[in-house]
Amino acid sequence: MERIQKLYEMFVRAAGSLESPFLLIVRLYWGWQMMQTGWGKLGDLGKVTNFFASLGIPAPAVNAYFISGLEFAGGILLAIGLGSRVIAFLLAADMAVAYYLADHEALLSFFSDPGKFSAAAPFTFLVASLIVLIFGPGKLALDAIIAKRSGRRPHPVDATRPAPLQDSVSIPRL
């Protein structure tokens, strides 16, 4: 049993060591994609305003500026890991609204046709935002550097420390 506990702990530490590089890749890739999306919207605000108006969004011009700026600046901040969880929350909310208003049919197909749900444009942006919102930006982010320099822990929970095997897995004794 002790050998199994040691192997389990080694496995969890090895898998946990991939957390920050994974989060960095998610942030860099999807931050870049979100920044490009925002930049594209900023380059054609008339089209975005008309689209928002067609969806019945109140104050479409104001919201077009806000969402375009959020996606552009938010993508940059997500990529560098600054204000990560706040930005991830705002971007997740943006994508949830996009699902509801622009891809409502895909949203309703969550259980009946998961492929349609996951193929919708907001899906990957929503998932990436939720990953950063829930797990944080990782140790390879400006948030972590600032927290370290200020003497605070960047992560309130140490995800790399494995839970004791007896607490996480019930193995019946014979």
C-alpha positions as CSV (number, residue, x, y, z in Angstrom):
1,M,0.0,0.0,0.0
2,E,2.9,2.4,0.8
3,R,4.4,1.8,-2.6
4,I,1.1,2.6,-4.3
5,Q,0.9,5.8,-2.2
6,K,4.4,6.8,-3.4
7,L,3.7,6.1,-7.0
8,Y,0.4,8.0,-6.8
9,E,2.2,11.0,-5.2
10,M,4.9,10.9,-7.9
11,F,2.2,10.8,-10.7
12,V,0.3,13.7,-9.2
13,R,3.4,15.8,-8.8
14,A,4.4,15.1,-12.4
15,A,1.0,15.9,-13.7
16,G,0.8,19.0,-11.5
17,S,4.0,20.3,-12.9
18,L,2.3,20.7,-16.2
19,E,-0.3,23.1,-14.8
20,S,1.5,26.4,-15.4
21,P,2.9,25.5,-18.9
22,F,-0.6,24.4,-19.9
23,L,-2.2,27.6,-18.5
24,L,0.5,29.6,-20.3
25,I,-0.3,27.9,-23.6
26,V,-4.1,28.4,-23.1
27,R,-3.6,32.1,-22.2
28,L,-1.2,32.9,-25.0
29,Y,-3.1,31.1,-27.8
30,W,-6.6,32.2,-26.8
31,G,-5.5,35.6,-25.6
32,W,-4.0,36.2,-29.0
33,Q,-7.2,34.9,-30.7
34,M,-9.4,37.1,-28.6
35,M,-7.2,40.1,-29.2
36,Q,-7.4,39.5,-33.0
37,T,-11.2,39.1,-32.7
38,G,-11.4,42.4,-30.8
39,W,-9.1,44.1,-33.3
40,G,-11.3,43.0,-36.2
41,K,-14.4,44.4,-34.5
42,L,-12.6,47.7,-33.8
43,G,-11.7,47.9,-37.4
44,D,-15.4,47.7,-38.5
45,L,-17.5,49.1,-35.7
46,G,-20.3,50.0,-38.1
47,K,-20.8,46.3,-39.0
48,V,-20.6,45.3,-35.3
49,T,-23.1,48.0,-34.3
50,N,-25.5,46.8,-37.0
51,F,-25.1,43.2,-35.9
52,F,-25.7,44.1,-32.3
53,A,-28.8,46.1,-33.3
54,S,-30.1,43.1,-35.3
55,L,-29.8,41.0,-32.1
56,G,-31.8,43.6,-30.2
57,I,-28.9,44.6,-27.9
58,P,-29.7,47.9,-26.3
59,A,-27.4,50.8,-27.1
60,P,-25.7,48.8,-29.9
61,A,-23.0,51.4,-30.7
62,V,-22.0,51.7,-27.0
63,N,-21.9,47.9,-26.6
64,A,-20.0,47.5,-29.9
65,Y,-17.3,49.8,-28.6
66,F,-17.3,48.1,-25.2
67,I,-17.2,44.5,-26.4
68,S,-14.7,45.3,-29.2
69,G,-12.4,47.0,-26.6
70,L,-12.9,44.2,-24.1
71,E,-12.0,41.5,-26.5
72,F,-9.0,43.4,-27.8
73,A,-7.5,44.6,-24.4
74,G,-8.8,41.6,-22.6
75,G,-7.1,39.3,-25.1
76,I,-3.8,41.1,-24.5
77,L,-4.2,41.0,-20.7
78,L,-5.2,37.3,-20.8
79,A,-2.1,36.5,-22.8
80,I,0.3,38.2,-20.5
81,G,-1.6,37.1,-17.4
82,L,-2.5,40.4,-15.9
83,G,-5.8,40.7,-14.0
84,S,-6.4,37.3,-15.4
85,R,-9.3,36.1,-13.4
86,V,-11.3,39.4,-13.7
87,I,-10.6,39.5,-17.4
88,A,-11.5,35.8,-17.8
89,F,-14.8,36.4,-16.0
90,L,-15.6,39.3,-18.3
91,L,-14.7,37.3,-21.4
92,A,-16.7,34.3,-20.2
93,A,-19.7,36.6,-19.6
94,D,-19.1,38.0,-23.1
95,M,-19.1,34.5,-24.6
96,A,-22.2,33.4,-22.6
97,V,-24.1,36.4,-24.0
98,A,-22.8,35.6,-27.5
99,Y,-24.1,32.1,-27.1
100,Y,-27.5,33.3,-25.8
101,L,-28.0,36.0,-28.4
102,A,-26.1,35.0,-31.5
103,D,-26.0,31.2,-31.2
104,H,-29.1,30.5,-29.3
105,E,-29.9,27.4,-31.3
106,A,-26.5,25.9,-30.6
107,L,-26.9,26.8,-26.9
108,L,-30.2,24.9,-26.8
109,S,-28.6,21.9,-28.4
110,F,-26.3,21.4,-25.4
111,F,-27.8,18.0,-24.5
112,S,-29.5,17.0,-27.8
113,D,-26.7,17.8,-30.2
114,P,-23.4,18.4,-28.3
115,G,-21.5,18.6,-31.5
116,K,-23.5,21.6,-32.6
117,F,-23.0,23.2,-29.2
118,S,-19.2,22.7,-29.3
119,A,-18.9,23.8,-33.0
120,A,-20.4,27.3,-32.2
121,A,-18.0,30.2,-32.4
122,P,-18.1,31.2,-28.7
123,F,-17.4,27.6,-27.4
124,T,-13.6,27.6,-27.4
125,F,-13.3,31.2,-26.2
126,L,-15.8,30.3,-23.4
127,V,-13.9,27.2,-22.4
128,A,-10.5,29.0,-22.4
129,S,-11.9,31.8,-20.3
130,L,-13.4,29.4,-17.8
131,I,-10.1,27.5,-17.5
132,V,-8.3,30.7,-16.5
133,L,-11.2,31.9,-14.3
134,I,-11.3,28.6,-12.4
135,F,-7.6,27.6,-12.3
136,G,-6.0,31.0,-12.4
137,P,-3.2,32.1,-14.8
138,G,-0.5,29.8,-13.5
139,K,3.0,30.7,-12.3
140,L,4.1,31.9,-15.7
141,A,2.0,35.1,-15.6
142,L,2.4,38.7,-14.5
143,D,-0.2,38.1,-11.8
144,A,2.0,35.5,-10.2
145,I,5.1,37.7,-10.5
146,I,3.3,40.7,-8.9
147,A,1.9,38.4,-6.1
148,K,5.4,37.0,-5.5
149,R,7.0,40.4,-5.3
150,S,4.4,41.7,-2.9
151,G,4.8,38.7,-0.6
152,R,1.4,37.1,-1.4
153,R,0.9,33.6,-2.6
154,P,-0.1,33.6,-6.3
155,H,-2.3,30.5,-5.8
156,P,-4.5,30.1,-2.7
157,V,-4.6,26.4,-3.3
158,D,-1.5,24.3,-3.9
159,A,-2.7,22.1,-6.7
160,T,0.7,20.3,-7.1
161,R,0.5,18.8,-3.6
162,P,-1.3,15.4,-3.9
163,A,-4.1,14.5,-1.6
164,P,-3.4,11.5,0.5
165,L,-4.4,8.4,-1.2
166,Q,-6.6,7.2,1.6
167,D,-8.6,10.5,1.5
168,S,-9.2,10.5,-2.3
169,V,-9.6,6.8,-3.1
170,S,-11.4,4.2,-1.0
171,I,-9.6,0.9,-1.2
172,P,-11.5,-1.9,0.6
173,R,-9.3,-4.0,2.9
174,L,-9.6,-7.7,2.5
